[in-house]
Amino acid sequence: MPPDQRPPVSRSLSALCAGEVEVQGRMPWSSNATFLVTVRPADGSENEPLVAVYKPAAGERPLWDFPGGLYRREIAAYELSAALGWNFVPETIERADAPMGPGALQRFVDADFEQHYFTLLEEDRFHRPLKRMATFDVVANNADRKGGHCLVDDEGQVWGIDHGLCFHPEPKLRTVIWDFAGERVDDDDLTDLARLVDDGIPPSLHEHLRPNEVAALKARIRRLLDRARLPEPRSDRPYPWPLV
């Protein structure tokens, strides 16, 4: 979508928060129930409906190692990305009155779905945003960064999606983004992380995470600031499955 046709963040958030949600259909290849929806302006304006992805709590598969309410982690990932000023997670909010009950609504990224992490890595221009995503995943403790969770739109902006398995208090990093392992974290990113710790974790994250998860998030940020390098794989399961 060209920039002059892309809704600004404030309008996207307003639509997601208050618009009329209409389910278009279930999205394939998702382990949990995930729906493509349109969100129509609540004020009756002539603005185009917003296309979004809806993940209801009622459609989540129980997991032994993550508590229910994975959709809240999707929202927390957006809030963390926004608080850092990195803004690569599409706008994501909670809707209690969505058609199938409480869940997350996320602006749909109109991407080239033939592209994914492994194809993006072939182009030098994507290395900086992909390395930042690797840094984010260390901090968020992402247990499921598949290659297909890295998208690029027609303006060349890289987006990250599917963050339901983040923020566990125990180490669970599983990702395909190991190509930057051992490299120094970019100085701008270290500055943003230090600012977040100095200013305090935003209330929006406290709203969607448990106290021990927020404490673990702070500890991971401090540890990364101390080391200033992206970690090497250390577990016997460093990659998610499937890879894409």
N, C-alpha and C positions, 0 to 999 in steps of 0.2 A: 504494500500500500504506500503510495507516495506520501512524503511528509505533510503536504498541505491537505491530505485527506485523512491522516491519522488523527484520531481524537486526542486532545491533550489529556494529561494524566488526571487533572481535576475533573474533567467531564467524564472520563472513563470511570473514575471512582464514584462519582455521583450516580452514574447510570447503574453500576454494579450494586450500589447500596440501596437504591430506591426504585429502580426500573421494574417493569413487569417481566418476569422470567417465564419463557416458553421453551419447553424441551423439544428439541428437534430429533434427537435419537441418541442411542448409546454408542460410545466410541469404541472401536475394536482394540484388541491387544492389551487391555488394561486388566490387571488382576483384581482391582476393586471397581465397583460400578462408577463409571465416568460418563458424563453426558455432555453433548454439544447443545448449547442453548442460545437463544437470542434474548437480549434484554432490551425491552422497548422503553423509551422515555416515559417516566411517570407523569410528567407535566403536560403531555399531549403535544409537545413540540414536534417540529418536522425533522429533527435530527435522526440520522440513520440509526436503526437498531444496532446495538453492540453485540458482537458474537463473543461468547464466553464458554468456558469449560466449568462444569458443575460437578463437584465431588461431594455427595451427601454422606453424612456419618452412617446412615442406615445401610449404605452399600459397601461398607468396609469389611474385609475379611479379618477375623480375629487373628492376631499374631502372638506368639508366645513371649516375644521379647520387647514388644512395643505395646503400650496401653492403647485403648480405643481413642478415637478422636484424632486420627492422623491428619484430617483436614486442617486442624489447628496448626500443625507444623508447616503446612503449605503457607498459611497466613504469616506465621512467624518468619519463614524464609523471606517472604516479600518485605516484611517490616525490617528485617536485618539488612537486606540489600539496600533498602531505601535509607536507613539510618546511616549506613556507611557512605552513601552517595554513589554507590556502584550501579544501582538501578538496572540490573539485568534480569531480575525476576519480574514477570508481568504483574500488573496491578491485581491484587488478590484480597478479597474481603470475606467476612463471614455473613451469611444470610440465614436467619432463623426461619423465615417465611418462604423459603424456596419450595418448589413443588413436591419434593420428596423429603422435606424436613431440613433441619440444620445442616449446613455444609459450607464448603468454600466455593466462591465464584472467582474465576481468574480470566482476565481478558485473553481471548484467543489470539495467538501469534500467527499471522498469515505468512508462513515460512515455506522455504523450498524443502519439502520433506524427503527429497533424495539426499540431502546433506545431513551429516551428523558429525560427531567429534572427529572420527578418523578421516573423513574427507576434508573437514575444516583445517585439520592439522597440517595438511599438505600445502597450505597457503600461509606465508609469513605474516600477512596482515592480520590473521586471526590469533596469532600466538599470544599477544598481550591480553586480549579479553579471555582467552582460554586459561592462561596462567592465573589471572584474577579469579576465575571460577574455581580453579584448583585451590587457591588460597581460601576462598569462601567455604569450600567443602571441608577443608581441615577445621576451620572455625565452627562450622555448623555440624560437624561430625556426620557428614552425609554417608549413609550406609547403602546407597543405591544410585550412584551417578553412572547411568548407562550412556553409551554414545548417542542414542537417540534423544536424550534429554538436553542436548546442545543444539539449538536451532539458530538459523540465520535468516533474517528477513530480506526483502528485496532492496533495502538500503544498506545492507552489509552489517547490520547490528546483530550481535550475538546475544541470544537469550538462553536462560536456563529454566527448565520446568521440572515438575515432579519431585517435590521435596518433602513428601510425606514421611520418609524414613530418615529424618534429621533430628538433631538435638538430644539424642540419648545421652544420659550422664556417663555411660561406660564407653570406652573406645570401640567404635564400630565402623571406621572409615573403610568403605569399599567404593572404588571408583575406577574408571578407565583412564583418568587423567593423571598418569604417572610420568609423562614425558618431561615434566619440569621438576621431578624429584631431586632434592639436593641443591637446587638453585636458590639464590637469595631472593626473598620476597621483595617485590618492587617497592622502592622507597615511598611512593605515593600511597601504596596500600598499607604500609606500616604506619604512616602518619594517620590515615583514616582509622585504623584499628586502635591506635593509641588514643585518639580523640574520643572514640566510643567508650573506652574504659574510663578515661578521665571525666567525661561528661556523665557517665552512668548509663546502664542499659535502659533503653526507652521503656516507658510504661506499657506500650503496645506489645512488647515481647513478654513482659510479666503477665499480661492478660491471657496469653495463649500457651505459655510454658509453665511447668511446675517449678517451685523454688529451687529444687536440686538441679534441674536442667539449666536454669539461669546461672546458678553458681558454677556449673560445669562449663557453660559457655564462656564465662569470664575467665576461668582457669585456662581454657584452651587459647583464648586470645593472649593472655599474659605469657603463656609458654611459647607461643609463636613469636611474640614480640621479643622475648629473651633470645630465642635461637635465630630468628630472622631468616630462616631457611625452610623451604618446604620439605616435609619428611620423606624418607624412603619407605617403601612397603615393609611392614614389619610382621603382619599377621600371616597365617597360612591361607587366608582367603582375602587377598587384597582387591580382587576384581568382583564385580557383580555378575549375575547371570540372568538372562543372556547379556552379551556385551553391548549389543545395540538395542 
